[in-house]
Amino acid sequence: MTMRPLIFLALAVVLAGVALEGGTEGAGDCGKSSADRMALRMAPCISAADDPESAPTGSCCSAVHTIGKSPSCLCAVMLSGTAKMAGIKPEVAITIPKRCNIADRPVGYKCGDYTLP
């Protein structure tokens, strides 16, 4: 468990290097930012995305609320390569908006094989 934040930090450094080299090529699910870059904003959610019984922190809920304004971006972030490399379980991560009690979450939104509760 203590290794995961270090892995996430290493991914952040790699992604920062990629961003400096190539930047963005156009608008995607998260506008001008890639889903992998936006996934870095979800760092406070690492334990909540691993354990369905873990209460998300306020900073996690704030990040989810901001990114969740675009359901397609939130979905892309949860299924991103960065999330996968950090060991995020999409079936658990998809429940964070509900666990944060976000009233305007897109209930029923299809995210790959998952549906936002």
C-alpha positions as CSV (number, residue, x, y, z in Angstrom):
1,M,0.0,0.0,0.0
2,T,2.9,2.4,0.7
3,M,4.3,1.7,-2.8
4,R,1.2,2.9,-4.6
5,P,1.7,6.6,-3.9
6,L,5.3,6.3,-5.1
7,I,4.1,4.6,-8.3
8,F,1.5,7.4,-8.7
9,L,4.2,10.0,-8.2
10,A,6.5,8.3,-10.8
11,L,3.6,8.2,-13.3
12,A,3.1,11.9,-12.7
13,V,6.7,12.7,-13.5
14,V,6.6,10.6,-16.7
15,L,3.3,12.2,-17.8
16,A,4.8,15.7,-17.1
17,G,7.7,14.8,-19.3
18,V,5.3,13.7,-22.1
19,A,3.2,16.8,-21.7
20,L,6.3,19.0,-22.1
21,E,7.4,17.1,-25.2
22,G,4.2,16.9,-27.1
23,G,1.5,18.8,-25.4
24,T,-2.1,18.0,-26.5
25,E,-3.1,17.4,-30.1
26,G,-6.7,18.5,-29.7
27,A,-9.9,18.2,-27.7
28,G,-10.7,14.8,-26.2
29,D,-13.0,13.6,-23.5
30,C,-11.4,16.0,-21.1
31,G,-11.0,19.0,-23.4
32,K,-7.5,20.0,-24.1
33,S,-6.1,17.9,-21.2
34,S,-5.6,14.1,-21.7
35,A,-7.5,11.7,-19.5
36,D,-4.1,10.5,-18.2
37,R,-3.2,14.1,-17.1
38,M,-6.6,14.6,-15.5
39,A,-6.1,11.3,-13.6
40,L,-3.3,12.9,-11.7
41,R,-5.9,15.3,-10.1
42,M,-7.5,12.2,-8.7
43,A,-4.5,11.3,-6.5
44,P,-6.5,12.1,-3.3
45,C,-8.9,9.3,-4.3
46,I,-6.3,6.5,-4.4
47,S,-7.6,4.7,-1.2
48,A,-11.2,5.3,-2.1
49,A,-10.7,3.8,-5.5
50,D,-9.1,0.7,-4.0
51,D,-11.5,0.0,-1.1
52,P,-15.3,0.4,-1.6
53,E,-15.7,0.8,2.2
54,S,-13.3,3.7,2.4
55,A,-14.8,7.1,2.8
56,P,-13.5,9.5,0.1
57,T,-11.7,12.5,1.4
58,G,-13.0,16.0,0.9
59,S,-10.2,16.7,-1.6
60,C,-11.1,13.5,-3.5
61,C,-14.8,14.5,-3.6
62,S,-13.8,18.0,-4.8
63,A,-11.7,16.6,-7.7
64,V,-14.4,14.1,-8.6
65,H,-17.1,16.8,-8.6
66,T,-14.9,19.1,-10.9
67,I,-13.9,16.3,-13.3
68,G,-17.4,14.8,-13.2
69,K,-18.9,18.0,-14.7
70,S,-18.0,16.1,-17.9
71,P,-19.2,12.5,-17.5
72,S,-17.2,11.4,-20.5
73,C,-14.0,12.9,-19.0
74,L,-14.7,11.2,-15.6
75,C,-15.2,7.9,-17.4
76,A,-12.0,8.4,-19.4
77,V,-10.0,9.2,-16.3
78,M,-11.3,6.1,-14.4
79,L,-10.4,3.9,-17.3
80,S,-7.2,5.7,-18.2
81,G,-3.8,4.1,-18.5
82,T,-2.6,6.1,-15.5
83,A,-5.5,4.7,-13.4
84,K,-4.7,1.2,-14.5
85,M,-1.0,1.6,-13.8
86,A,-1.8,2.9,-10.3
87,G,-3.8,-0.2,-9.7
88,I,-7.2,1.5,-9.6
89,K,-10.1,-0.8,-9.7
90,P,-12.7,0.7,-12.1
91,E,-15.5,-1.2,-10.5
92,V,-14.7,0.6,-7.2
93,A,-13.7,4.0,-8.7
94,I,-17.0,4.2,-10.5
95,T,-18.8,4.3,-7.1
96,I,-16.8,7.4,-5.8
97,P,-19.3,10.0,-7.0
98,K,-22.1,8.3,-5.1
99,R,-19.9,7.8,-2.0
100,C,-19.2,11.6,-2.2
101,N,-22.9,12.2,-2.2
102,I,-22.6,14.3,-5.4
103,A,-26.2,15.1,-6.2
104,D,-25.8,16.0,-9.8
105,R,-23.7,12.9,-10.7
106,P,-24.7,11.3,-14.0
107,V,-26.6,8.3,-12.6
108,G,-26.8,5.5,-15.2
109,Y,-24.0,6.9,-17.4
110,K,-22.3,4.0,-19.2
111,C,-18.6,3.9,-18.7
112,G,-17.1,1.0,-20.6
113,D,-18.4,-2.1,-18.9
114,Y,-19.5,-0.1,-15.9
115,T,-22.5,2.1,-15.1
116,L,-22.4,5.0,-12.7
117,P,-24.6,4.3,-9.7
